[in-house]
Amino acid sequence: MGFLLIASSAEAAPAVPAGHVTGVGGVFFKAKDPKALAAWYRDVLGLPIEAWGGAALRYDTPKHPPVVAWNAFPASTSYFAPSTSAFMINYAVDDMDALVARLHAKGVAILKRDDSDPNGRFAWILDPEGNKIELWEPKH
């Protein structure tokens, strides 16, 4: 499987030297109750939690975007509010309407939803430990 590279010009991209970051290999964070939090992510968001306690999210899953966004925000940002965490994870989703219906059925409040963004559809929620989550259904 390959990734789509979009160049901004007709010229070939220069060779990248060895010793650089090629992508996100994992997301790791502390939790007050890791097993309970993993169960919530499995039961509410449908994350495929494995026997070892985490999930292996594949890049080649149908409808998954071909890239992972990386962005450092200013320490003063309010974009993660009401969470006080220093991070926010954006999860790509395959069907925002189906997921939002599941969230409502599980009693999870939608902080905000935006179906008009040119990059796709977004919704924001909090997990049980107060971490803000951004859900994103890419434009198809």
C-alpha positions as a printed Julia matrix, in Angstrom:
140×3 Matrix{Float64}:
   0.0    0.0     0.0
   1.27   3.46   -0.83
   0.42   6.97    0.21
  -0.67   9.72   -2.12
   1.86  12.53   -2.34
   0.55  15.8    -3.66
   3.26  18.11   -4.98
   2.69  21.83   -5.36
   4.69  22.03   -8.54
   5.5   19.92  -11.57
   9.02  19.34  -10.24
   9.86  16.11   -8.48
  10.13  16.44   -4.71
  13.73  16.4    -3.47
  14.9   13.19   -1.81
  14.43  13.28    1.95
  17.55  12.34    3.89
  17.5    9.44    6.34
  16.72  10.15    9.96
  13.36  11.93    9.88
   9.84  11.42   11.2
   7.6    9.53    8.78
   4.31   9.58   10.66
   2.53   9.05   13.95
   3.41   5.67   15.41
   1.14   5.89   18.45
  -0.74   8.08   20.86
   0.01   7.43   24.53
  -1.4    9.23   27.56
  -1.95   8.69   31.27
  -5.41   7.83   32.62
  -6.8    7.59   36.15
  -8.47   4.27   35.21
  -6.96   2.96   31.96
  -9.2   -0.13   31.71
 -12.4    1.85   32.23
 -11.3    4.55   29.8
 -10.37   1.93   27.16
 -13.81   0.32   27.62
 -15.48   3.72   27.09
 -13.53   4.31   23.88
 -14.49   0.78   22.72
 -18.17   1.0    23.69
 -18.85   4.63   22.81
 -16.51   5.45   19.93
 -16.12   1.92   18.54
 -12.32   1.88   18.95
 -11.15  -1.71   18.32
  -9.51  -2.34   21.72
  -7.18  -5.36   21.63
  -6.44  -7.84   24.43
  -3.28  -5.88   25.3
  -5.41  -2.85   26.21
  -4.83  -0.56   23.24
  -5.94  -0.29   19.62
  -4.1   -0.61   16.33
  -5.6    1.93   13.94
  -4.66   1.24   10.34
  -3.9    3.92    7.76
  -5.29   1.73    4.98
  -8.76   1.41    6.49
 -11.47   2.35    3.97
 -12.4    6.05    4.17
  -9.38   6.82    6.39
  -7.52   9.95    5.28
  -4.1    9.29    3.74
  -2.37  11.65    6.18
  -2.3   12.49    9.89
  -2.38  16.16   10.85
   0.22  17.44   13.3
  -0.1   20.91   14.77
   1.35  22.68   17.83
  -1.05  25.23   19.3
  -0.09  28.25   21.43
  -0.19  27.55   25.19
  -2.92  30.21   25.45
  -5.31  28.49   23.0
  -8.91  27.96   24.03
  -9.43  25.42   21.22
  -9.12  22.49   23.69
 -11.58  24.04   26.21
 -13.39  23.0    28.3
 -10.66  20.38   28.72
  -7.64  21.38   30.75
  -5.48  18.72   29.08
  -2.45  19.84   27.12
  -3.5   17.7    24.15
  -6.52  16.89   22.01
  -6.78  13.9    19.73
  -8.59  14.13   16.4
 -10.13  10.8    15.37
 -11.11  10.23   11.74
 -14.55   8.61   11.51
 -16.34   6.85    8.67
 -19.91   8.05    9.34
 -20.47  11.11   11.52
 -24.25  10.72   11.66
 -24.03   7.1    12.84
 -21.4    7.97   15.44
 -23.33  10.98   16.74
 -26.42   8.77   17.07
 -24.35   6.28   19.12
 -23.0    9.13   21.26
 -26.53  10.38   21.97
 -27.66   6.82   22.83
 -24.73   6.51   25.28
 -25.54   9.87   26.89
 -22.45  11.68   25.55
 -22.96  15.41   25.08
 -21.89  16.94   21.78
 -20.02  20.15   22.66
 -20.23  21.47   19.11
 -20.8   20.16   15.61
 -19.75  21.67   12.28
 -20.94  20.13    9.01
 -19.92  23.15    6.91
 -16.1   23.02    7.09
 -14.44  22.61    3.66
 -12.26  19.81    5.13
 -15.23  17.69    6.2
 -17.58  17.29    9.12
 -16.51  17.8    12.76
 -17.92  17.17   16.22
 -16.34  17.68   19.65
 -16.95  15.7    22.84
 -15.28  15.01   26.19
 -14.18  11.55   27.33
 -14.95  10.46   30.93
 -11.65  11.93   32.16
 -12.36  15.36   30.65
 -10.13  15.12   27.56
 -11.59  16.92   24.57
 -11.9   14.79   21.44
 -12.28  16.1    17.91
 -14.15  13.76   15.57
 -13.63  14.29   11.84
 -15.35  12.78    8.83
 -13.16  13.8     5.88
 -14.76  15.17    2.71
 -15.47  12.29    0.35
